[in-house]
Amino acid sequence: MDGSAAGQPVIRISAEPIEPARRAAFISEEISARLVGARAAPRDAEAARFDYAILDVGRGARLVEAHLAALDVERSQRHLADGDDNITLFVPLAGELLIEQGESRVRVAQGGGALVTNGRRVFTHFPNTRLAMLQVARDTLSGEAALAGAALHADADHMLLLRSYMLAVLRQAVRAPVPAIAACHLRELVRLTFEGGAGAAPMAGAALHRARVAAMRDVMVTHHGEPRLDMRAVAARVGLSERSGYAAFHALGQSFAEELAAIRLDRALALLRGGARRILDVALDVGFADLSHFNRRFRARFGFTPREARAAASPAP
């Protein structure tokens, strides 16, 4: 990602240390202070869970990764007085959630997505849900999609790309400041996902390339141990052709082969530092079929050999 840094460090909040009798008030205060005015009502004070990390991406965009359980959250008529009409996107990563807004009642399963406008009453139930959320300005969308519970199925191509990019930005924030351009990319991806690109700016092409690379990288991280993993297989898993996959990497000045090798080598280093495994076994586990090739690539990347890496991790006799 390019551009100047934006936003603040990731803020992590948990209700676990709070005594059950105080959790509802604590959660309501945190949601209202950091996201949007609302009231939280645990269905079971003992089982209620509220753990989340929030990142201010800049330009009015906020990203959240959370685990919420046994919890209802309601933005009622009295909360609307704050004038907040931003859009909030909910993306379950595990479990499901229920959203009610206006006449729309949407149950969103893992991998799907639904958005609401903060400018209308909304009720959300989280039975036991791990999710990502994105809040962007109302003018991100020009049509009716933002007005009530627009839902997408888990296999929607743009939803997959948007979800992958949201998580990629959150992961990057742990390592380094997130560039300001990320907020623009998130807005464009929301527009493409829910309006099919209507009114999309030229930025949409760059946003799509970055989202596609983020989605493919997720596949590469998960399946890097498969020695025959290639662009055709990776691109197919995110709904792209082999040609489109290569084009996305090329547009960012990156190489698919080099990125896959880096993922494999980084994993190999972690394994070598973790115990006295045979170097050949580590090489095979991370997807290298040839030991001498693995040794050369490892030394070129890290400046020392796999043997030296393993020796440095071994306790002195």
TAZI-V598175 format. One record per residue. N is the residue number from 0. NEAR is the number of other C-alpha atoms within 12 Angstrom. Layout:
# TAZI-V598175
n->(N:N)
near->(NEAR:NEAR)
This chain:
# TAZI-V598175
n->(0:1:2:3:4:5:6:7:8:9:10:11:12:13:14:15:16:17:18:19:20:21:22:23:24:25:26:27:28:29:30:31:32:33:34:35:36:37:38:39:40:41:42:43:44:45:46:47:48:49:50:51:52:53:54:55:56:57:58:59:60:61:62:63:64:65:66:67:68:69:70:71:72:73:74:75:76:77:78:79:80:81:82:83:84:85:86:87:88:89:90:91:92:93:94:95:96:97:98:99:100:101:102:103:104:105:106:107:108:109:110:111:112:113:114:115:116:117:118:119:120:121:122:123:124:125:126:127:128:129:130:131:132:133:134:135:136:137:138:139:140:141:142:143:144:145:146:147:148:149:150:151:152:153:154:155:156:157:158:159:160:161:162:163:164:165:166:167:168:169:170:171:172:173:174:175:176:177:178:179:180:181:182:183:184:185:186:187:188:189:190:191:192:193:194:195:196:197:198:199:200:201:202:203:204:205:206:207:208:209:210:211:212:213:214:215:216:217:218:219:220:221:222:223:224:225:226:227:228:229:230:231:232:233:234:235:236:237:238:239:240:241:242:243:244:245:246:247:248:249:250:251:252:253:254:255:256:257:258:259:260:261:262:263:264:265:266:267:268:269:270:271:272:273:274:275:276:277:278:279:280:281:282:283:284:285:286:287:288:289:290:291:292:293:294:295:296:297:298:299:300:301:302:303:304:305:306:307:308:309:310:311:312:313:314:315:316)
near->(31:19:14:16:22:28:28:24:25:27:24:21:26:24:33:24:16:20:18:22:18:20:31:32:22:30:40:28:22:28:31:23:15:23:34:36:32:36:32:36:33:33:22:20:26:21:21:35:36:41:31:31:34:36:39:33:37:28:23:29:38:40:46:40:37:35:33:41:34:28:34:33:37:32:35:24:19:16:23:22:17:20:16:25:30:31:40:42:47:47:46:41:29:26:25:32:38:36:38:31:31:21:15:23:22:29:31:34:29:28:33:37:43:47:45:43:39:38:30:34:32:38:33:38:33:38:31:30:35:29:38:43:41:43:42:40:31:29:24:38:33:23:18:20:30:35:31:29:35:35:36:32:23:25:19:22:30:37:40:39:43:45:46:34:39:46:35:30:43:38:24:22:30:19:12:18:27:34:26:26:28:44:39:36:41:46:47:41:44:51:38:34:38:37:25:21:25:21:20:27:19:16:23:29:22:30:39:43:34:40:43:47:41:37:37:43:38:29:31:36:25:20:24:34:27:22:20:18:28:27:32:22:23:35:32:22:27:34:24:28:19:22:18:24:36:28:25:31:31:21:22:23:18:21:20:33:21:20:28:36:32:29:29:36:37:28:29:40:37:21:26:31:24:19:21:22:24:21:30:24:22:34:37:28:27:37:33:33:21:19:22:17:20:32:29:21:28:33:22:16:22:18:15:18:26:39:28:20:29:24:22:18:19:16:11:6:4)
